[in-house]
Structures are given as structure tokens and as C-alpha cells.
Amino acid sequence: YSSIIKIYEGERLLARDNNMLAKIIFENWSFKNTITHSSVLIEVTLYVDVRGMIKLTVAHGGAGVLGSIKSVVVSNDLNRLNIGQVEMMIERAIYTREVDEMKIQRRIARSTLLLLVFEIRARIERDEHIQDIVSIYDSTQESIINVEKWLKAHKFAALDDYKTHIKILESLIEVVDIDLRGAEANEEDGIGTR
């Protein structure tokens, strides 16, 4: 297994808009002492001294076991920004803050929408009652397919458009939950769902 750690300097909200100082790949991590990959803990420590030297230490462990530790030093060399460039970067960060915040909000909204699609799909596969109620199943499937098509066609949509689609899926979840509660009650009373 490997871990990629990127070190940036800058004031922008998105890492890609800052100056990358180093990209370090820590390869051949051994996870023999961990039970599952979800129990792996990677601890990153960043130390900057008065000369601008950066020491990065990466340690991994899991389930209470400390694994190996690796370190790297990034020197204050040609890849670093000078004082004038840092001042320009700060000014640009102030100037572009609102745009950067909007980009982040759009990314969060898009991720939320994707998560809702995933959640509804998982619910359909997991809950036998949804599959029994043909009208709910068909309309839910159709709504998900429409949102997925929209997501593919609108990778950089406006924040309000994402919010609109999120509301649509959230209301769909509410309707499905209400219909499922009704179906479960009918099942308990011996009434068919189809």
C-alpha cells in the first residue's frame, strides 16, 4: 500500500490554487498487524523551522499497533516563493475568496447529491418492501436515473441547480419512507402491497 502526501504553501482555499512544494509518495506500507483497512491510522506531522525548512513525518498503525515511521525534509529551495510572490499570493487569495468559497459550496452540493443517489440506490437494494411496491420502485428508479443523467451533463452546474436536485431527492426519500411505513403496516395487517 502507499500514501501520497502533498505539501502546499499559499492562502487559497483550494489546494490546487496554491504552490505545491513537494509530492511525497510513501510506498510499501505493511499492514500485517491490522485487521482491516478501515482500522488503519496514518498520522502526519509537519514541522517548519525558522529557516523555512519543512520536516514531514508520516507514521502508520492501527488497532493500537504502531507501524513504521518515515520522514522527509523539504528544503527552502528554488521551488519556494519569495516574499514578493507570497504577498501577491495573499492579495490574490483575498480577491478570489468569494469565488473560492462558491467553488467549495458547489463541490459540497455535488457531493451531497451524489451521496443521496447512492443512499437511495442502497435503500432500494436493501429494502424488500420497495421492490414489492412497483409504483414506488419504478418512480424512484426513474428519478435516480434522471438525476444521474443531469449530473453527467452538468459537471459545473450552478449551486442553486444542485440545491434544487438535492431537494427533489430529499422529498423523494420522504415519500418513499411514508410509503414504506404504510406498506409495512399493511403487511402486518395482512393486506397485500401490489
Residue, then its C-alpha position, 0 to 999 in steps of 0.5 A: y500500500s502507499s500514501i501520497i502526501k502533498i505539501y502546499e504553501g499559499e492562502r487559497l482555499l483550494a489546494r490546487d490554487n496554491n504552490m505545491l512544494a513537494k509530492i511525497i509518495f510513501e510506498n510499501w506500507s505493511f499492514k500485517n498487524t491490522i485487521t482491516h483497512s478501515s482500522v488503519l491510522i496514518e498520522v502526519t506531522l509537519y514541522v517548519d523551522v525558522r529557516g523555512m525548512i519543512k520536516l514531514t513525518v508520516a507514521h502508520g498503525g492501527a488497532g493500537v499497533l504502531g507501524s513504521i515511521k518515515s520522514v522527509v525534509v523539504s528544503n527552502d529551495l528554488n521551488r519556494l516563493n519569495i516574499g514578493q510572490v507570497e504577498m501577491m499570493i495573499e492579495r490574490a487569495i483575498y480577491t478570489r475568496e468569494v469565488d473560492e468559497m462558491k467553488i467549495q459550496r458547489r463541490i459540497a452540493r455535488s457531493t451531497l447529491l451524489l451521496l443521496v443517489f447512492e443512499i437511495r440506490a442502497r435503500i432500494e437494494r436493501d429494502e424488500h418492501i420497495q421492490d414489492i411496491v412497483s409504483i414506488y420502485d419504478s418512480t424512484q428508479e426513474s428519478i435516480i436515473n434522471v438525476e444521474k443523467w443531469l449530473k453527467a451533463h452538468k459537471f459545473a452546474a450552478l449551486d442553486d441547480y444542485k440545491t434544487h436536485i438535492k431537494i427533489l431527492e430529499s422529498l423523494i426519500e420522504v415519500v418513499d419512507i411514508d410509503l414504506r411505513g404504510a406498506e409495512a403496516n399493511e403487511e402486518d395487517g395482512i393486506g397485500t402491497r401490489 
